[in-house]
Amino acid sequence: MSTKIGITNVDVGNVDSVDKVYRVLTKHLKVKDVSPETCDCLRWKYKGNSYLEQGYLDLAIDAYNQALSKPTSMMMGNDNKQEGVILLLRASAFLQRAQAQKSTLTKITQEWVLPDVQEQQELFVESCNNGGLGVVNSVLNQIQSDGRKQKQIMRQIQYHHGLYQYALLRAAKDALRATEILPNYPTSFLRAAEVLSELWNLGESRRYLERALTLDDTLEESVSLLLEGLERRQQILDNARATQEWPDDSLRLALDIAA
């Protein structure tokens, strides 16, 4: 358990209910002016943490939204570290949501069987030469059906990729804000670096990793592994750019699937 007493920030860990937090602060630690709003903020934070641990990401995000909406003294002024903690937790929830969408995207693309255009062409020519009108019509219908299926699958891919990108952007916004509020907390920089890497902002990701290592040199092994991951992603990016000219949206989709 840790507390910061005498100012507006209150951070209590390893306590499973707001009532216990309130009793610890007021009865045992003699902290005064613990407002109902502060307790309500903590209640929503604990709810969010519980939902996040169970994998209920939407509920976790809603709970963190509620916690951040409370106009408490702990969320105001220069001493707003509690806000940074909750933003970091919400960033984690959005990142997990993005990863879930990416898993769905990967599954769709792995199950996507592209038609053999040359085979279809040969089948059509053969039906024209050797088959009757009914055979030709059947082949044409099959080709058209395959085309509709491909368009439907592509729409699914674009839909889930859009959800993936949206979740990443929300995670990035929260994580980057957390680094501003918690400039001496290495975990906030690690989370920001992770999200920036997923967004292919590799230079900025490296910078945040280096900052995390500066704050805590015991992270050297973890940061080294993450830097190796950045190198692999940079190689994928360089290869894609060298292959051909990609429209931005197509390049991002191809990169996210390839990675």
Salt bridges, closest charged atoms under 4 A:
ASP11 OD1 - LYS45 NZ 3.55
ASP16 OD1 - LYS20 NZ 2.94
ASP40 OD1 - ARG43 NH2 2.69
ASP40 OD2 - LYS70 NZ 3.12
ASP58 OD1 - ARG97 NH2 2.51
ASP79 OD1 - LYS81 NZ 3.90
ASP174 OD2 - ARG90 NE 2.64
GLU180 OE1 - ARG177 NH1 2.96
GLU194 OE1 - ARG191 NH1 2.71
GLU198 OE1 - LYS102 NZ 3.60
GLU204 OE1 - ARG207 NH2 2.82
GLU231 OE2 - ARG206 NH2 2.53
ASP256 OD2 - HIS161 NE2 2.64
